[in-house]
Amino acid sequence: MAASSQRQVGITSTGCYLPERVLSNRELIERYKLEVNEEWIESRTGIRSRHWMADGQTTSDMVVLAAMKILEHRNCNPMDLDRIVLATASGDHPSPATATIVARKLGARCAAFDISAACAGFLYGLDLGKSAVRDGEERVLVMAADARSRFINLSDRRSVVLFADGAAGVLLEANQGGVLEAVFIGSEGRERMGAWIPAGGALLPTSEATVANGQHHLRVDGLREIFDLFKGFTREAVEGVLARAGRSLDDIDLFITHQANEYLVREILDDLGIGEERAVIECAQHGNTSSATVPIALAEAKTSGRISKGDRVLMTSVGAGYTFGAAIHRFE
C-alpha cells in the first residue's frame, strides 16, 4: 500500500511472557542471605514477588514466546512481518542486535533491530513503528524485554529485590485495531544517569579488573533523587502527548506508567491527579522489568478486560539517561 499521511495506525494484538521461575521476598532473602526482612522490601518497593529467567534462558527466548502469543492471536505468519523493533538494555550479546536473533527464531525475514532507551524503550519503539506503518509497511512488531536478573549484584539488597525479567509487545497495523493517537518522546542527558552499568562499553572495556571490581553489575542512584526526576519527566511526557493528541486527562480511561516501584507509581498518580481506579499498579507481582513493564501491564489489562471498546489508554515511562515518553491509544 502506498504511504499516506492520513493512514491510521493501531494496535491489533498484545502479548507478554513472564518466566516460570518466581521468587518471593522470603525466598530471595533466604537464598541470597540478604540482611533485610520481608517488611523492609515491601515497605520500600511494594514488591512481593518477581520473575527471573531460568538458567540457560535468554532475552531472545522471552521475546519469541511473547511474540508468538501476539502473532497467534492475530493469526499472523512471521513471514508477514515488515519490521521487528526490540527495546532492550540486556540483549543476548553486545552485538549483533537481539532482534535479528528473534527474527531467526520466529522464522521471519524482515528489518530487525534493537533500540536502547532504557525503561522508556517501548515508547520509543511505538514512535518508530507508527512512522513505519504510516510510510507504507503493513505489520510492525514492537517488543520490549529485559533480563535484569543477569546484571545485578546478588549481594546488593537494593538491586536484587527490585529488578526482574520479562518480555511483551504489540503488533501495529494500518486502519484497524483502534488508533495510536499520539506519541511523544524525549530525553535529557544528565551526569547522574539514574541507573547504569559502568563497564563493558567503549569507555571501560571488559577486563579482568572490571570483572573483579564488579563493574558489570547494574548500579542505581538514590531513590529520592530518582523519584523526583521521574515525576518531573513523567509530567512533561504526559503533557506533551496530550497536547499532540488534543486531549486532556479527563479523556483517558486507563493510565499505565512505568511499574518501577509501587510507591513511585502512587506518587506519579497523586502528582497528576489520577485516581487509582483509572490506573494500573502491578509492581507487587512482577517487580521492575525495565522496558517491559508498560507493555506487560498493557497486555494484562487487555486480557483481564480492563480495556473495553472505545477506551483510551495513556502509557508513559521514564528511563535511565534520562529518557522519557508517552503514547495514547484508542482501542476498538
Buried (B, 14 or more C-beta within 10 A) or exposed (E): EEEEEEBBBBBBBBBBBBBEBBBBBEEBBEEBEBEBEBEBBBEBBBBBBBBBBEEEBBBBBBBBBBBBBBBEBBEBEBEEBBBBBBBBBBBBEEEEBBBBBBBEBBEBEBBBBBBBBBBBBBBBBBBBBBEBBBEEBBBBBBBBBBBBBBBBBBEBBBBBBBBBBBBBBBBBBBEEBBBBBBBBBBBEEEEEBBBBBBBBEEEBEEEEEBEEEEBBBBBBBEBEEBBEBBBBBBBBBBBBBBEBBEBEBEBBBBBBBBBBBBBBBBBBBEBBEBEEEEBBBBBBBBBBBBBBBBBBBBBBBBBEEBBEEEBBBBBBBBBBBBBBBBBBBBBE
